[in-house]
Amino acid sequence: MGIRIPHYFHRWKGQSPFYQYYATVHSLTCEVCLGHHGEVYEHSGDSPELPLHANCRCTLLEFPARELPLYRERGLCMKEKATRELQRRRRFSQARETLPRQAPGDAILLFQQAVDVDIYLEEIETLCREHGESLRHSPELALKLQDLFLKAYRRKFEAEKYQPMAEGMKYAQRAHGLHVIQELFQEFTRGPRGL
C-alpha cells in the first residue's frame, strides 16, 4: 500500500514541500505505476491518489523545495529505468509471440535484447508453460534459449540495482535461478547442461 509522508516537517521549517513518485522497477509492477515512476509534483494533490490499484506498493516521497533540482535529475534517471523496463517487457512479449510462428532467429534476437536489460524467472516459467510443445519439437531452439537465459542470469546480479545486496545473497539467488532455468529446459533439451 502506498504511503504519503506528512508535510508538516517542511512546513514547520517554512518550506513548501514537493513530492516524487516511486514505483518498484520490476516485471510485476504494472505499466501505470511505471509510467509515473520519478515524476515530481509541486503539491501532493497534483499527484495520483495512492494506492492506484489493489496491491499497489508505490509511494510519494516528500522533499524540500531547495532539493528540487536534485530530485528532477533523479526523476529523469528513474523515468529512463522505467522506460527500459517497459521496452524490455515489449521485446520479451514480442519474442514469445514470434516463437509459435516458427521465426526462431527473430525470437532469439528479441529475447537477447530483453535479457540485456534484465531477466525474470517468472517470465521464463510462463514461456516454457505456453510454448512447451514447440520447444519439445525443436530441441535446438530450446538449447539456444536455455544457453541465452543461463548466460543472462549469470550476469543479472552484476547490475547496479543489486550492488547493495550481500554477496552470499547474490550467490544464493544466482544459483537458484540457474537451477530453475536448467530444470525448466531439461525436458526440451534432453538432459541437463552444466552451470
ABEGO torsion letter per residue (X at the ends): XBBBBBAAAAAAAGBBBBBBBBBBBBAABBAAAAAABGBBBABAAABBBOBABBGBABBBBBBBAAAAAAAAAAAAAAAAAAAAAAAAAAAAAAAAAAAAAGBAAAAAAAAAAAAAABBBAAAAAAAAAAAAAAAAABAAAAAAAAAAAAAAAAAAAABAAAAABBAAAAAAAAAAAAAAAAAAAAAAAGEBBBX
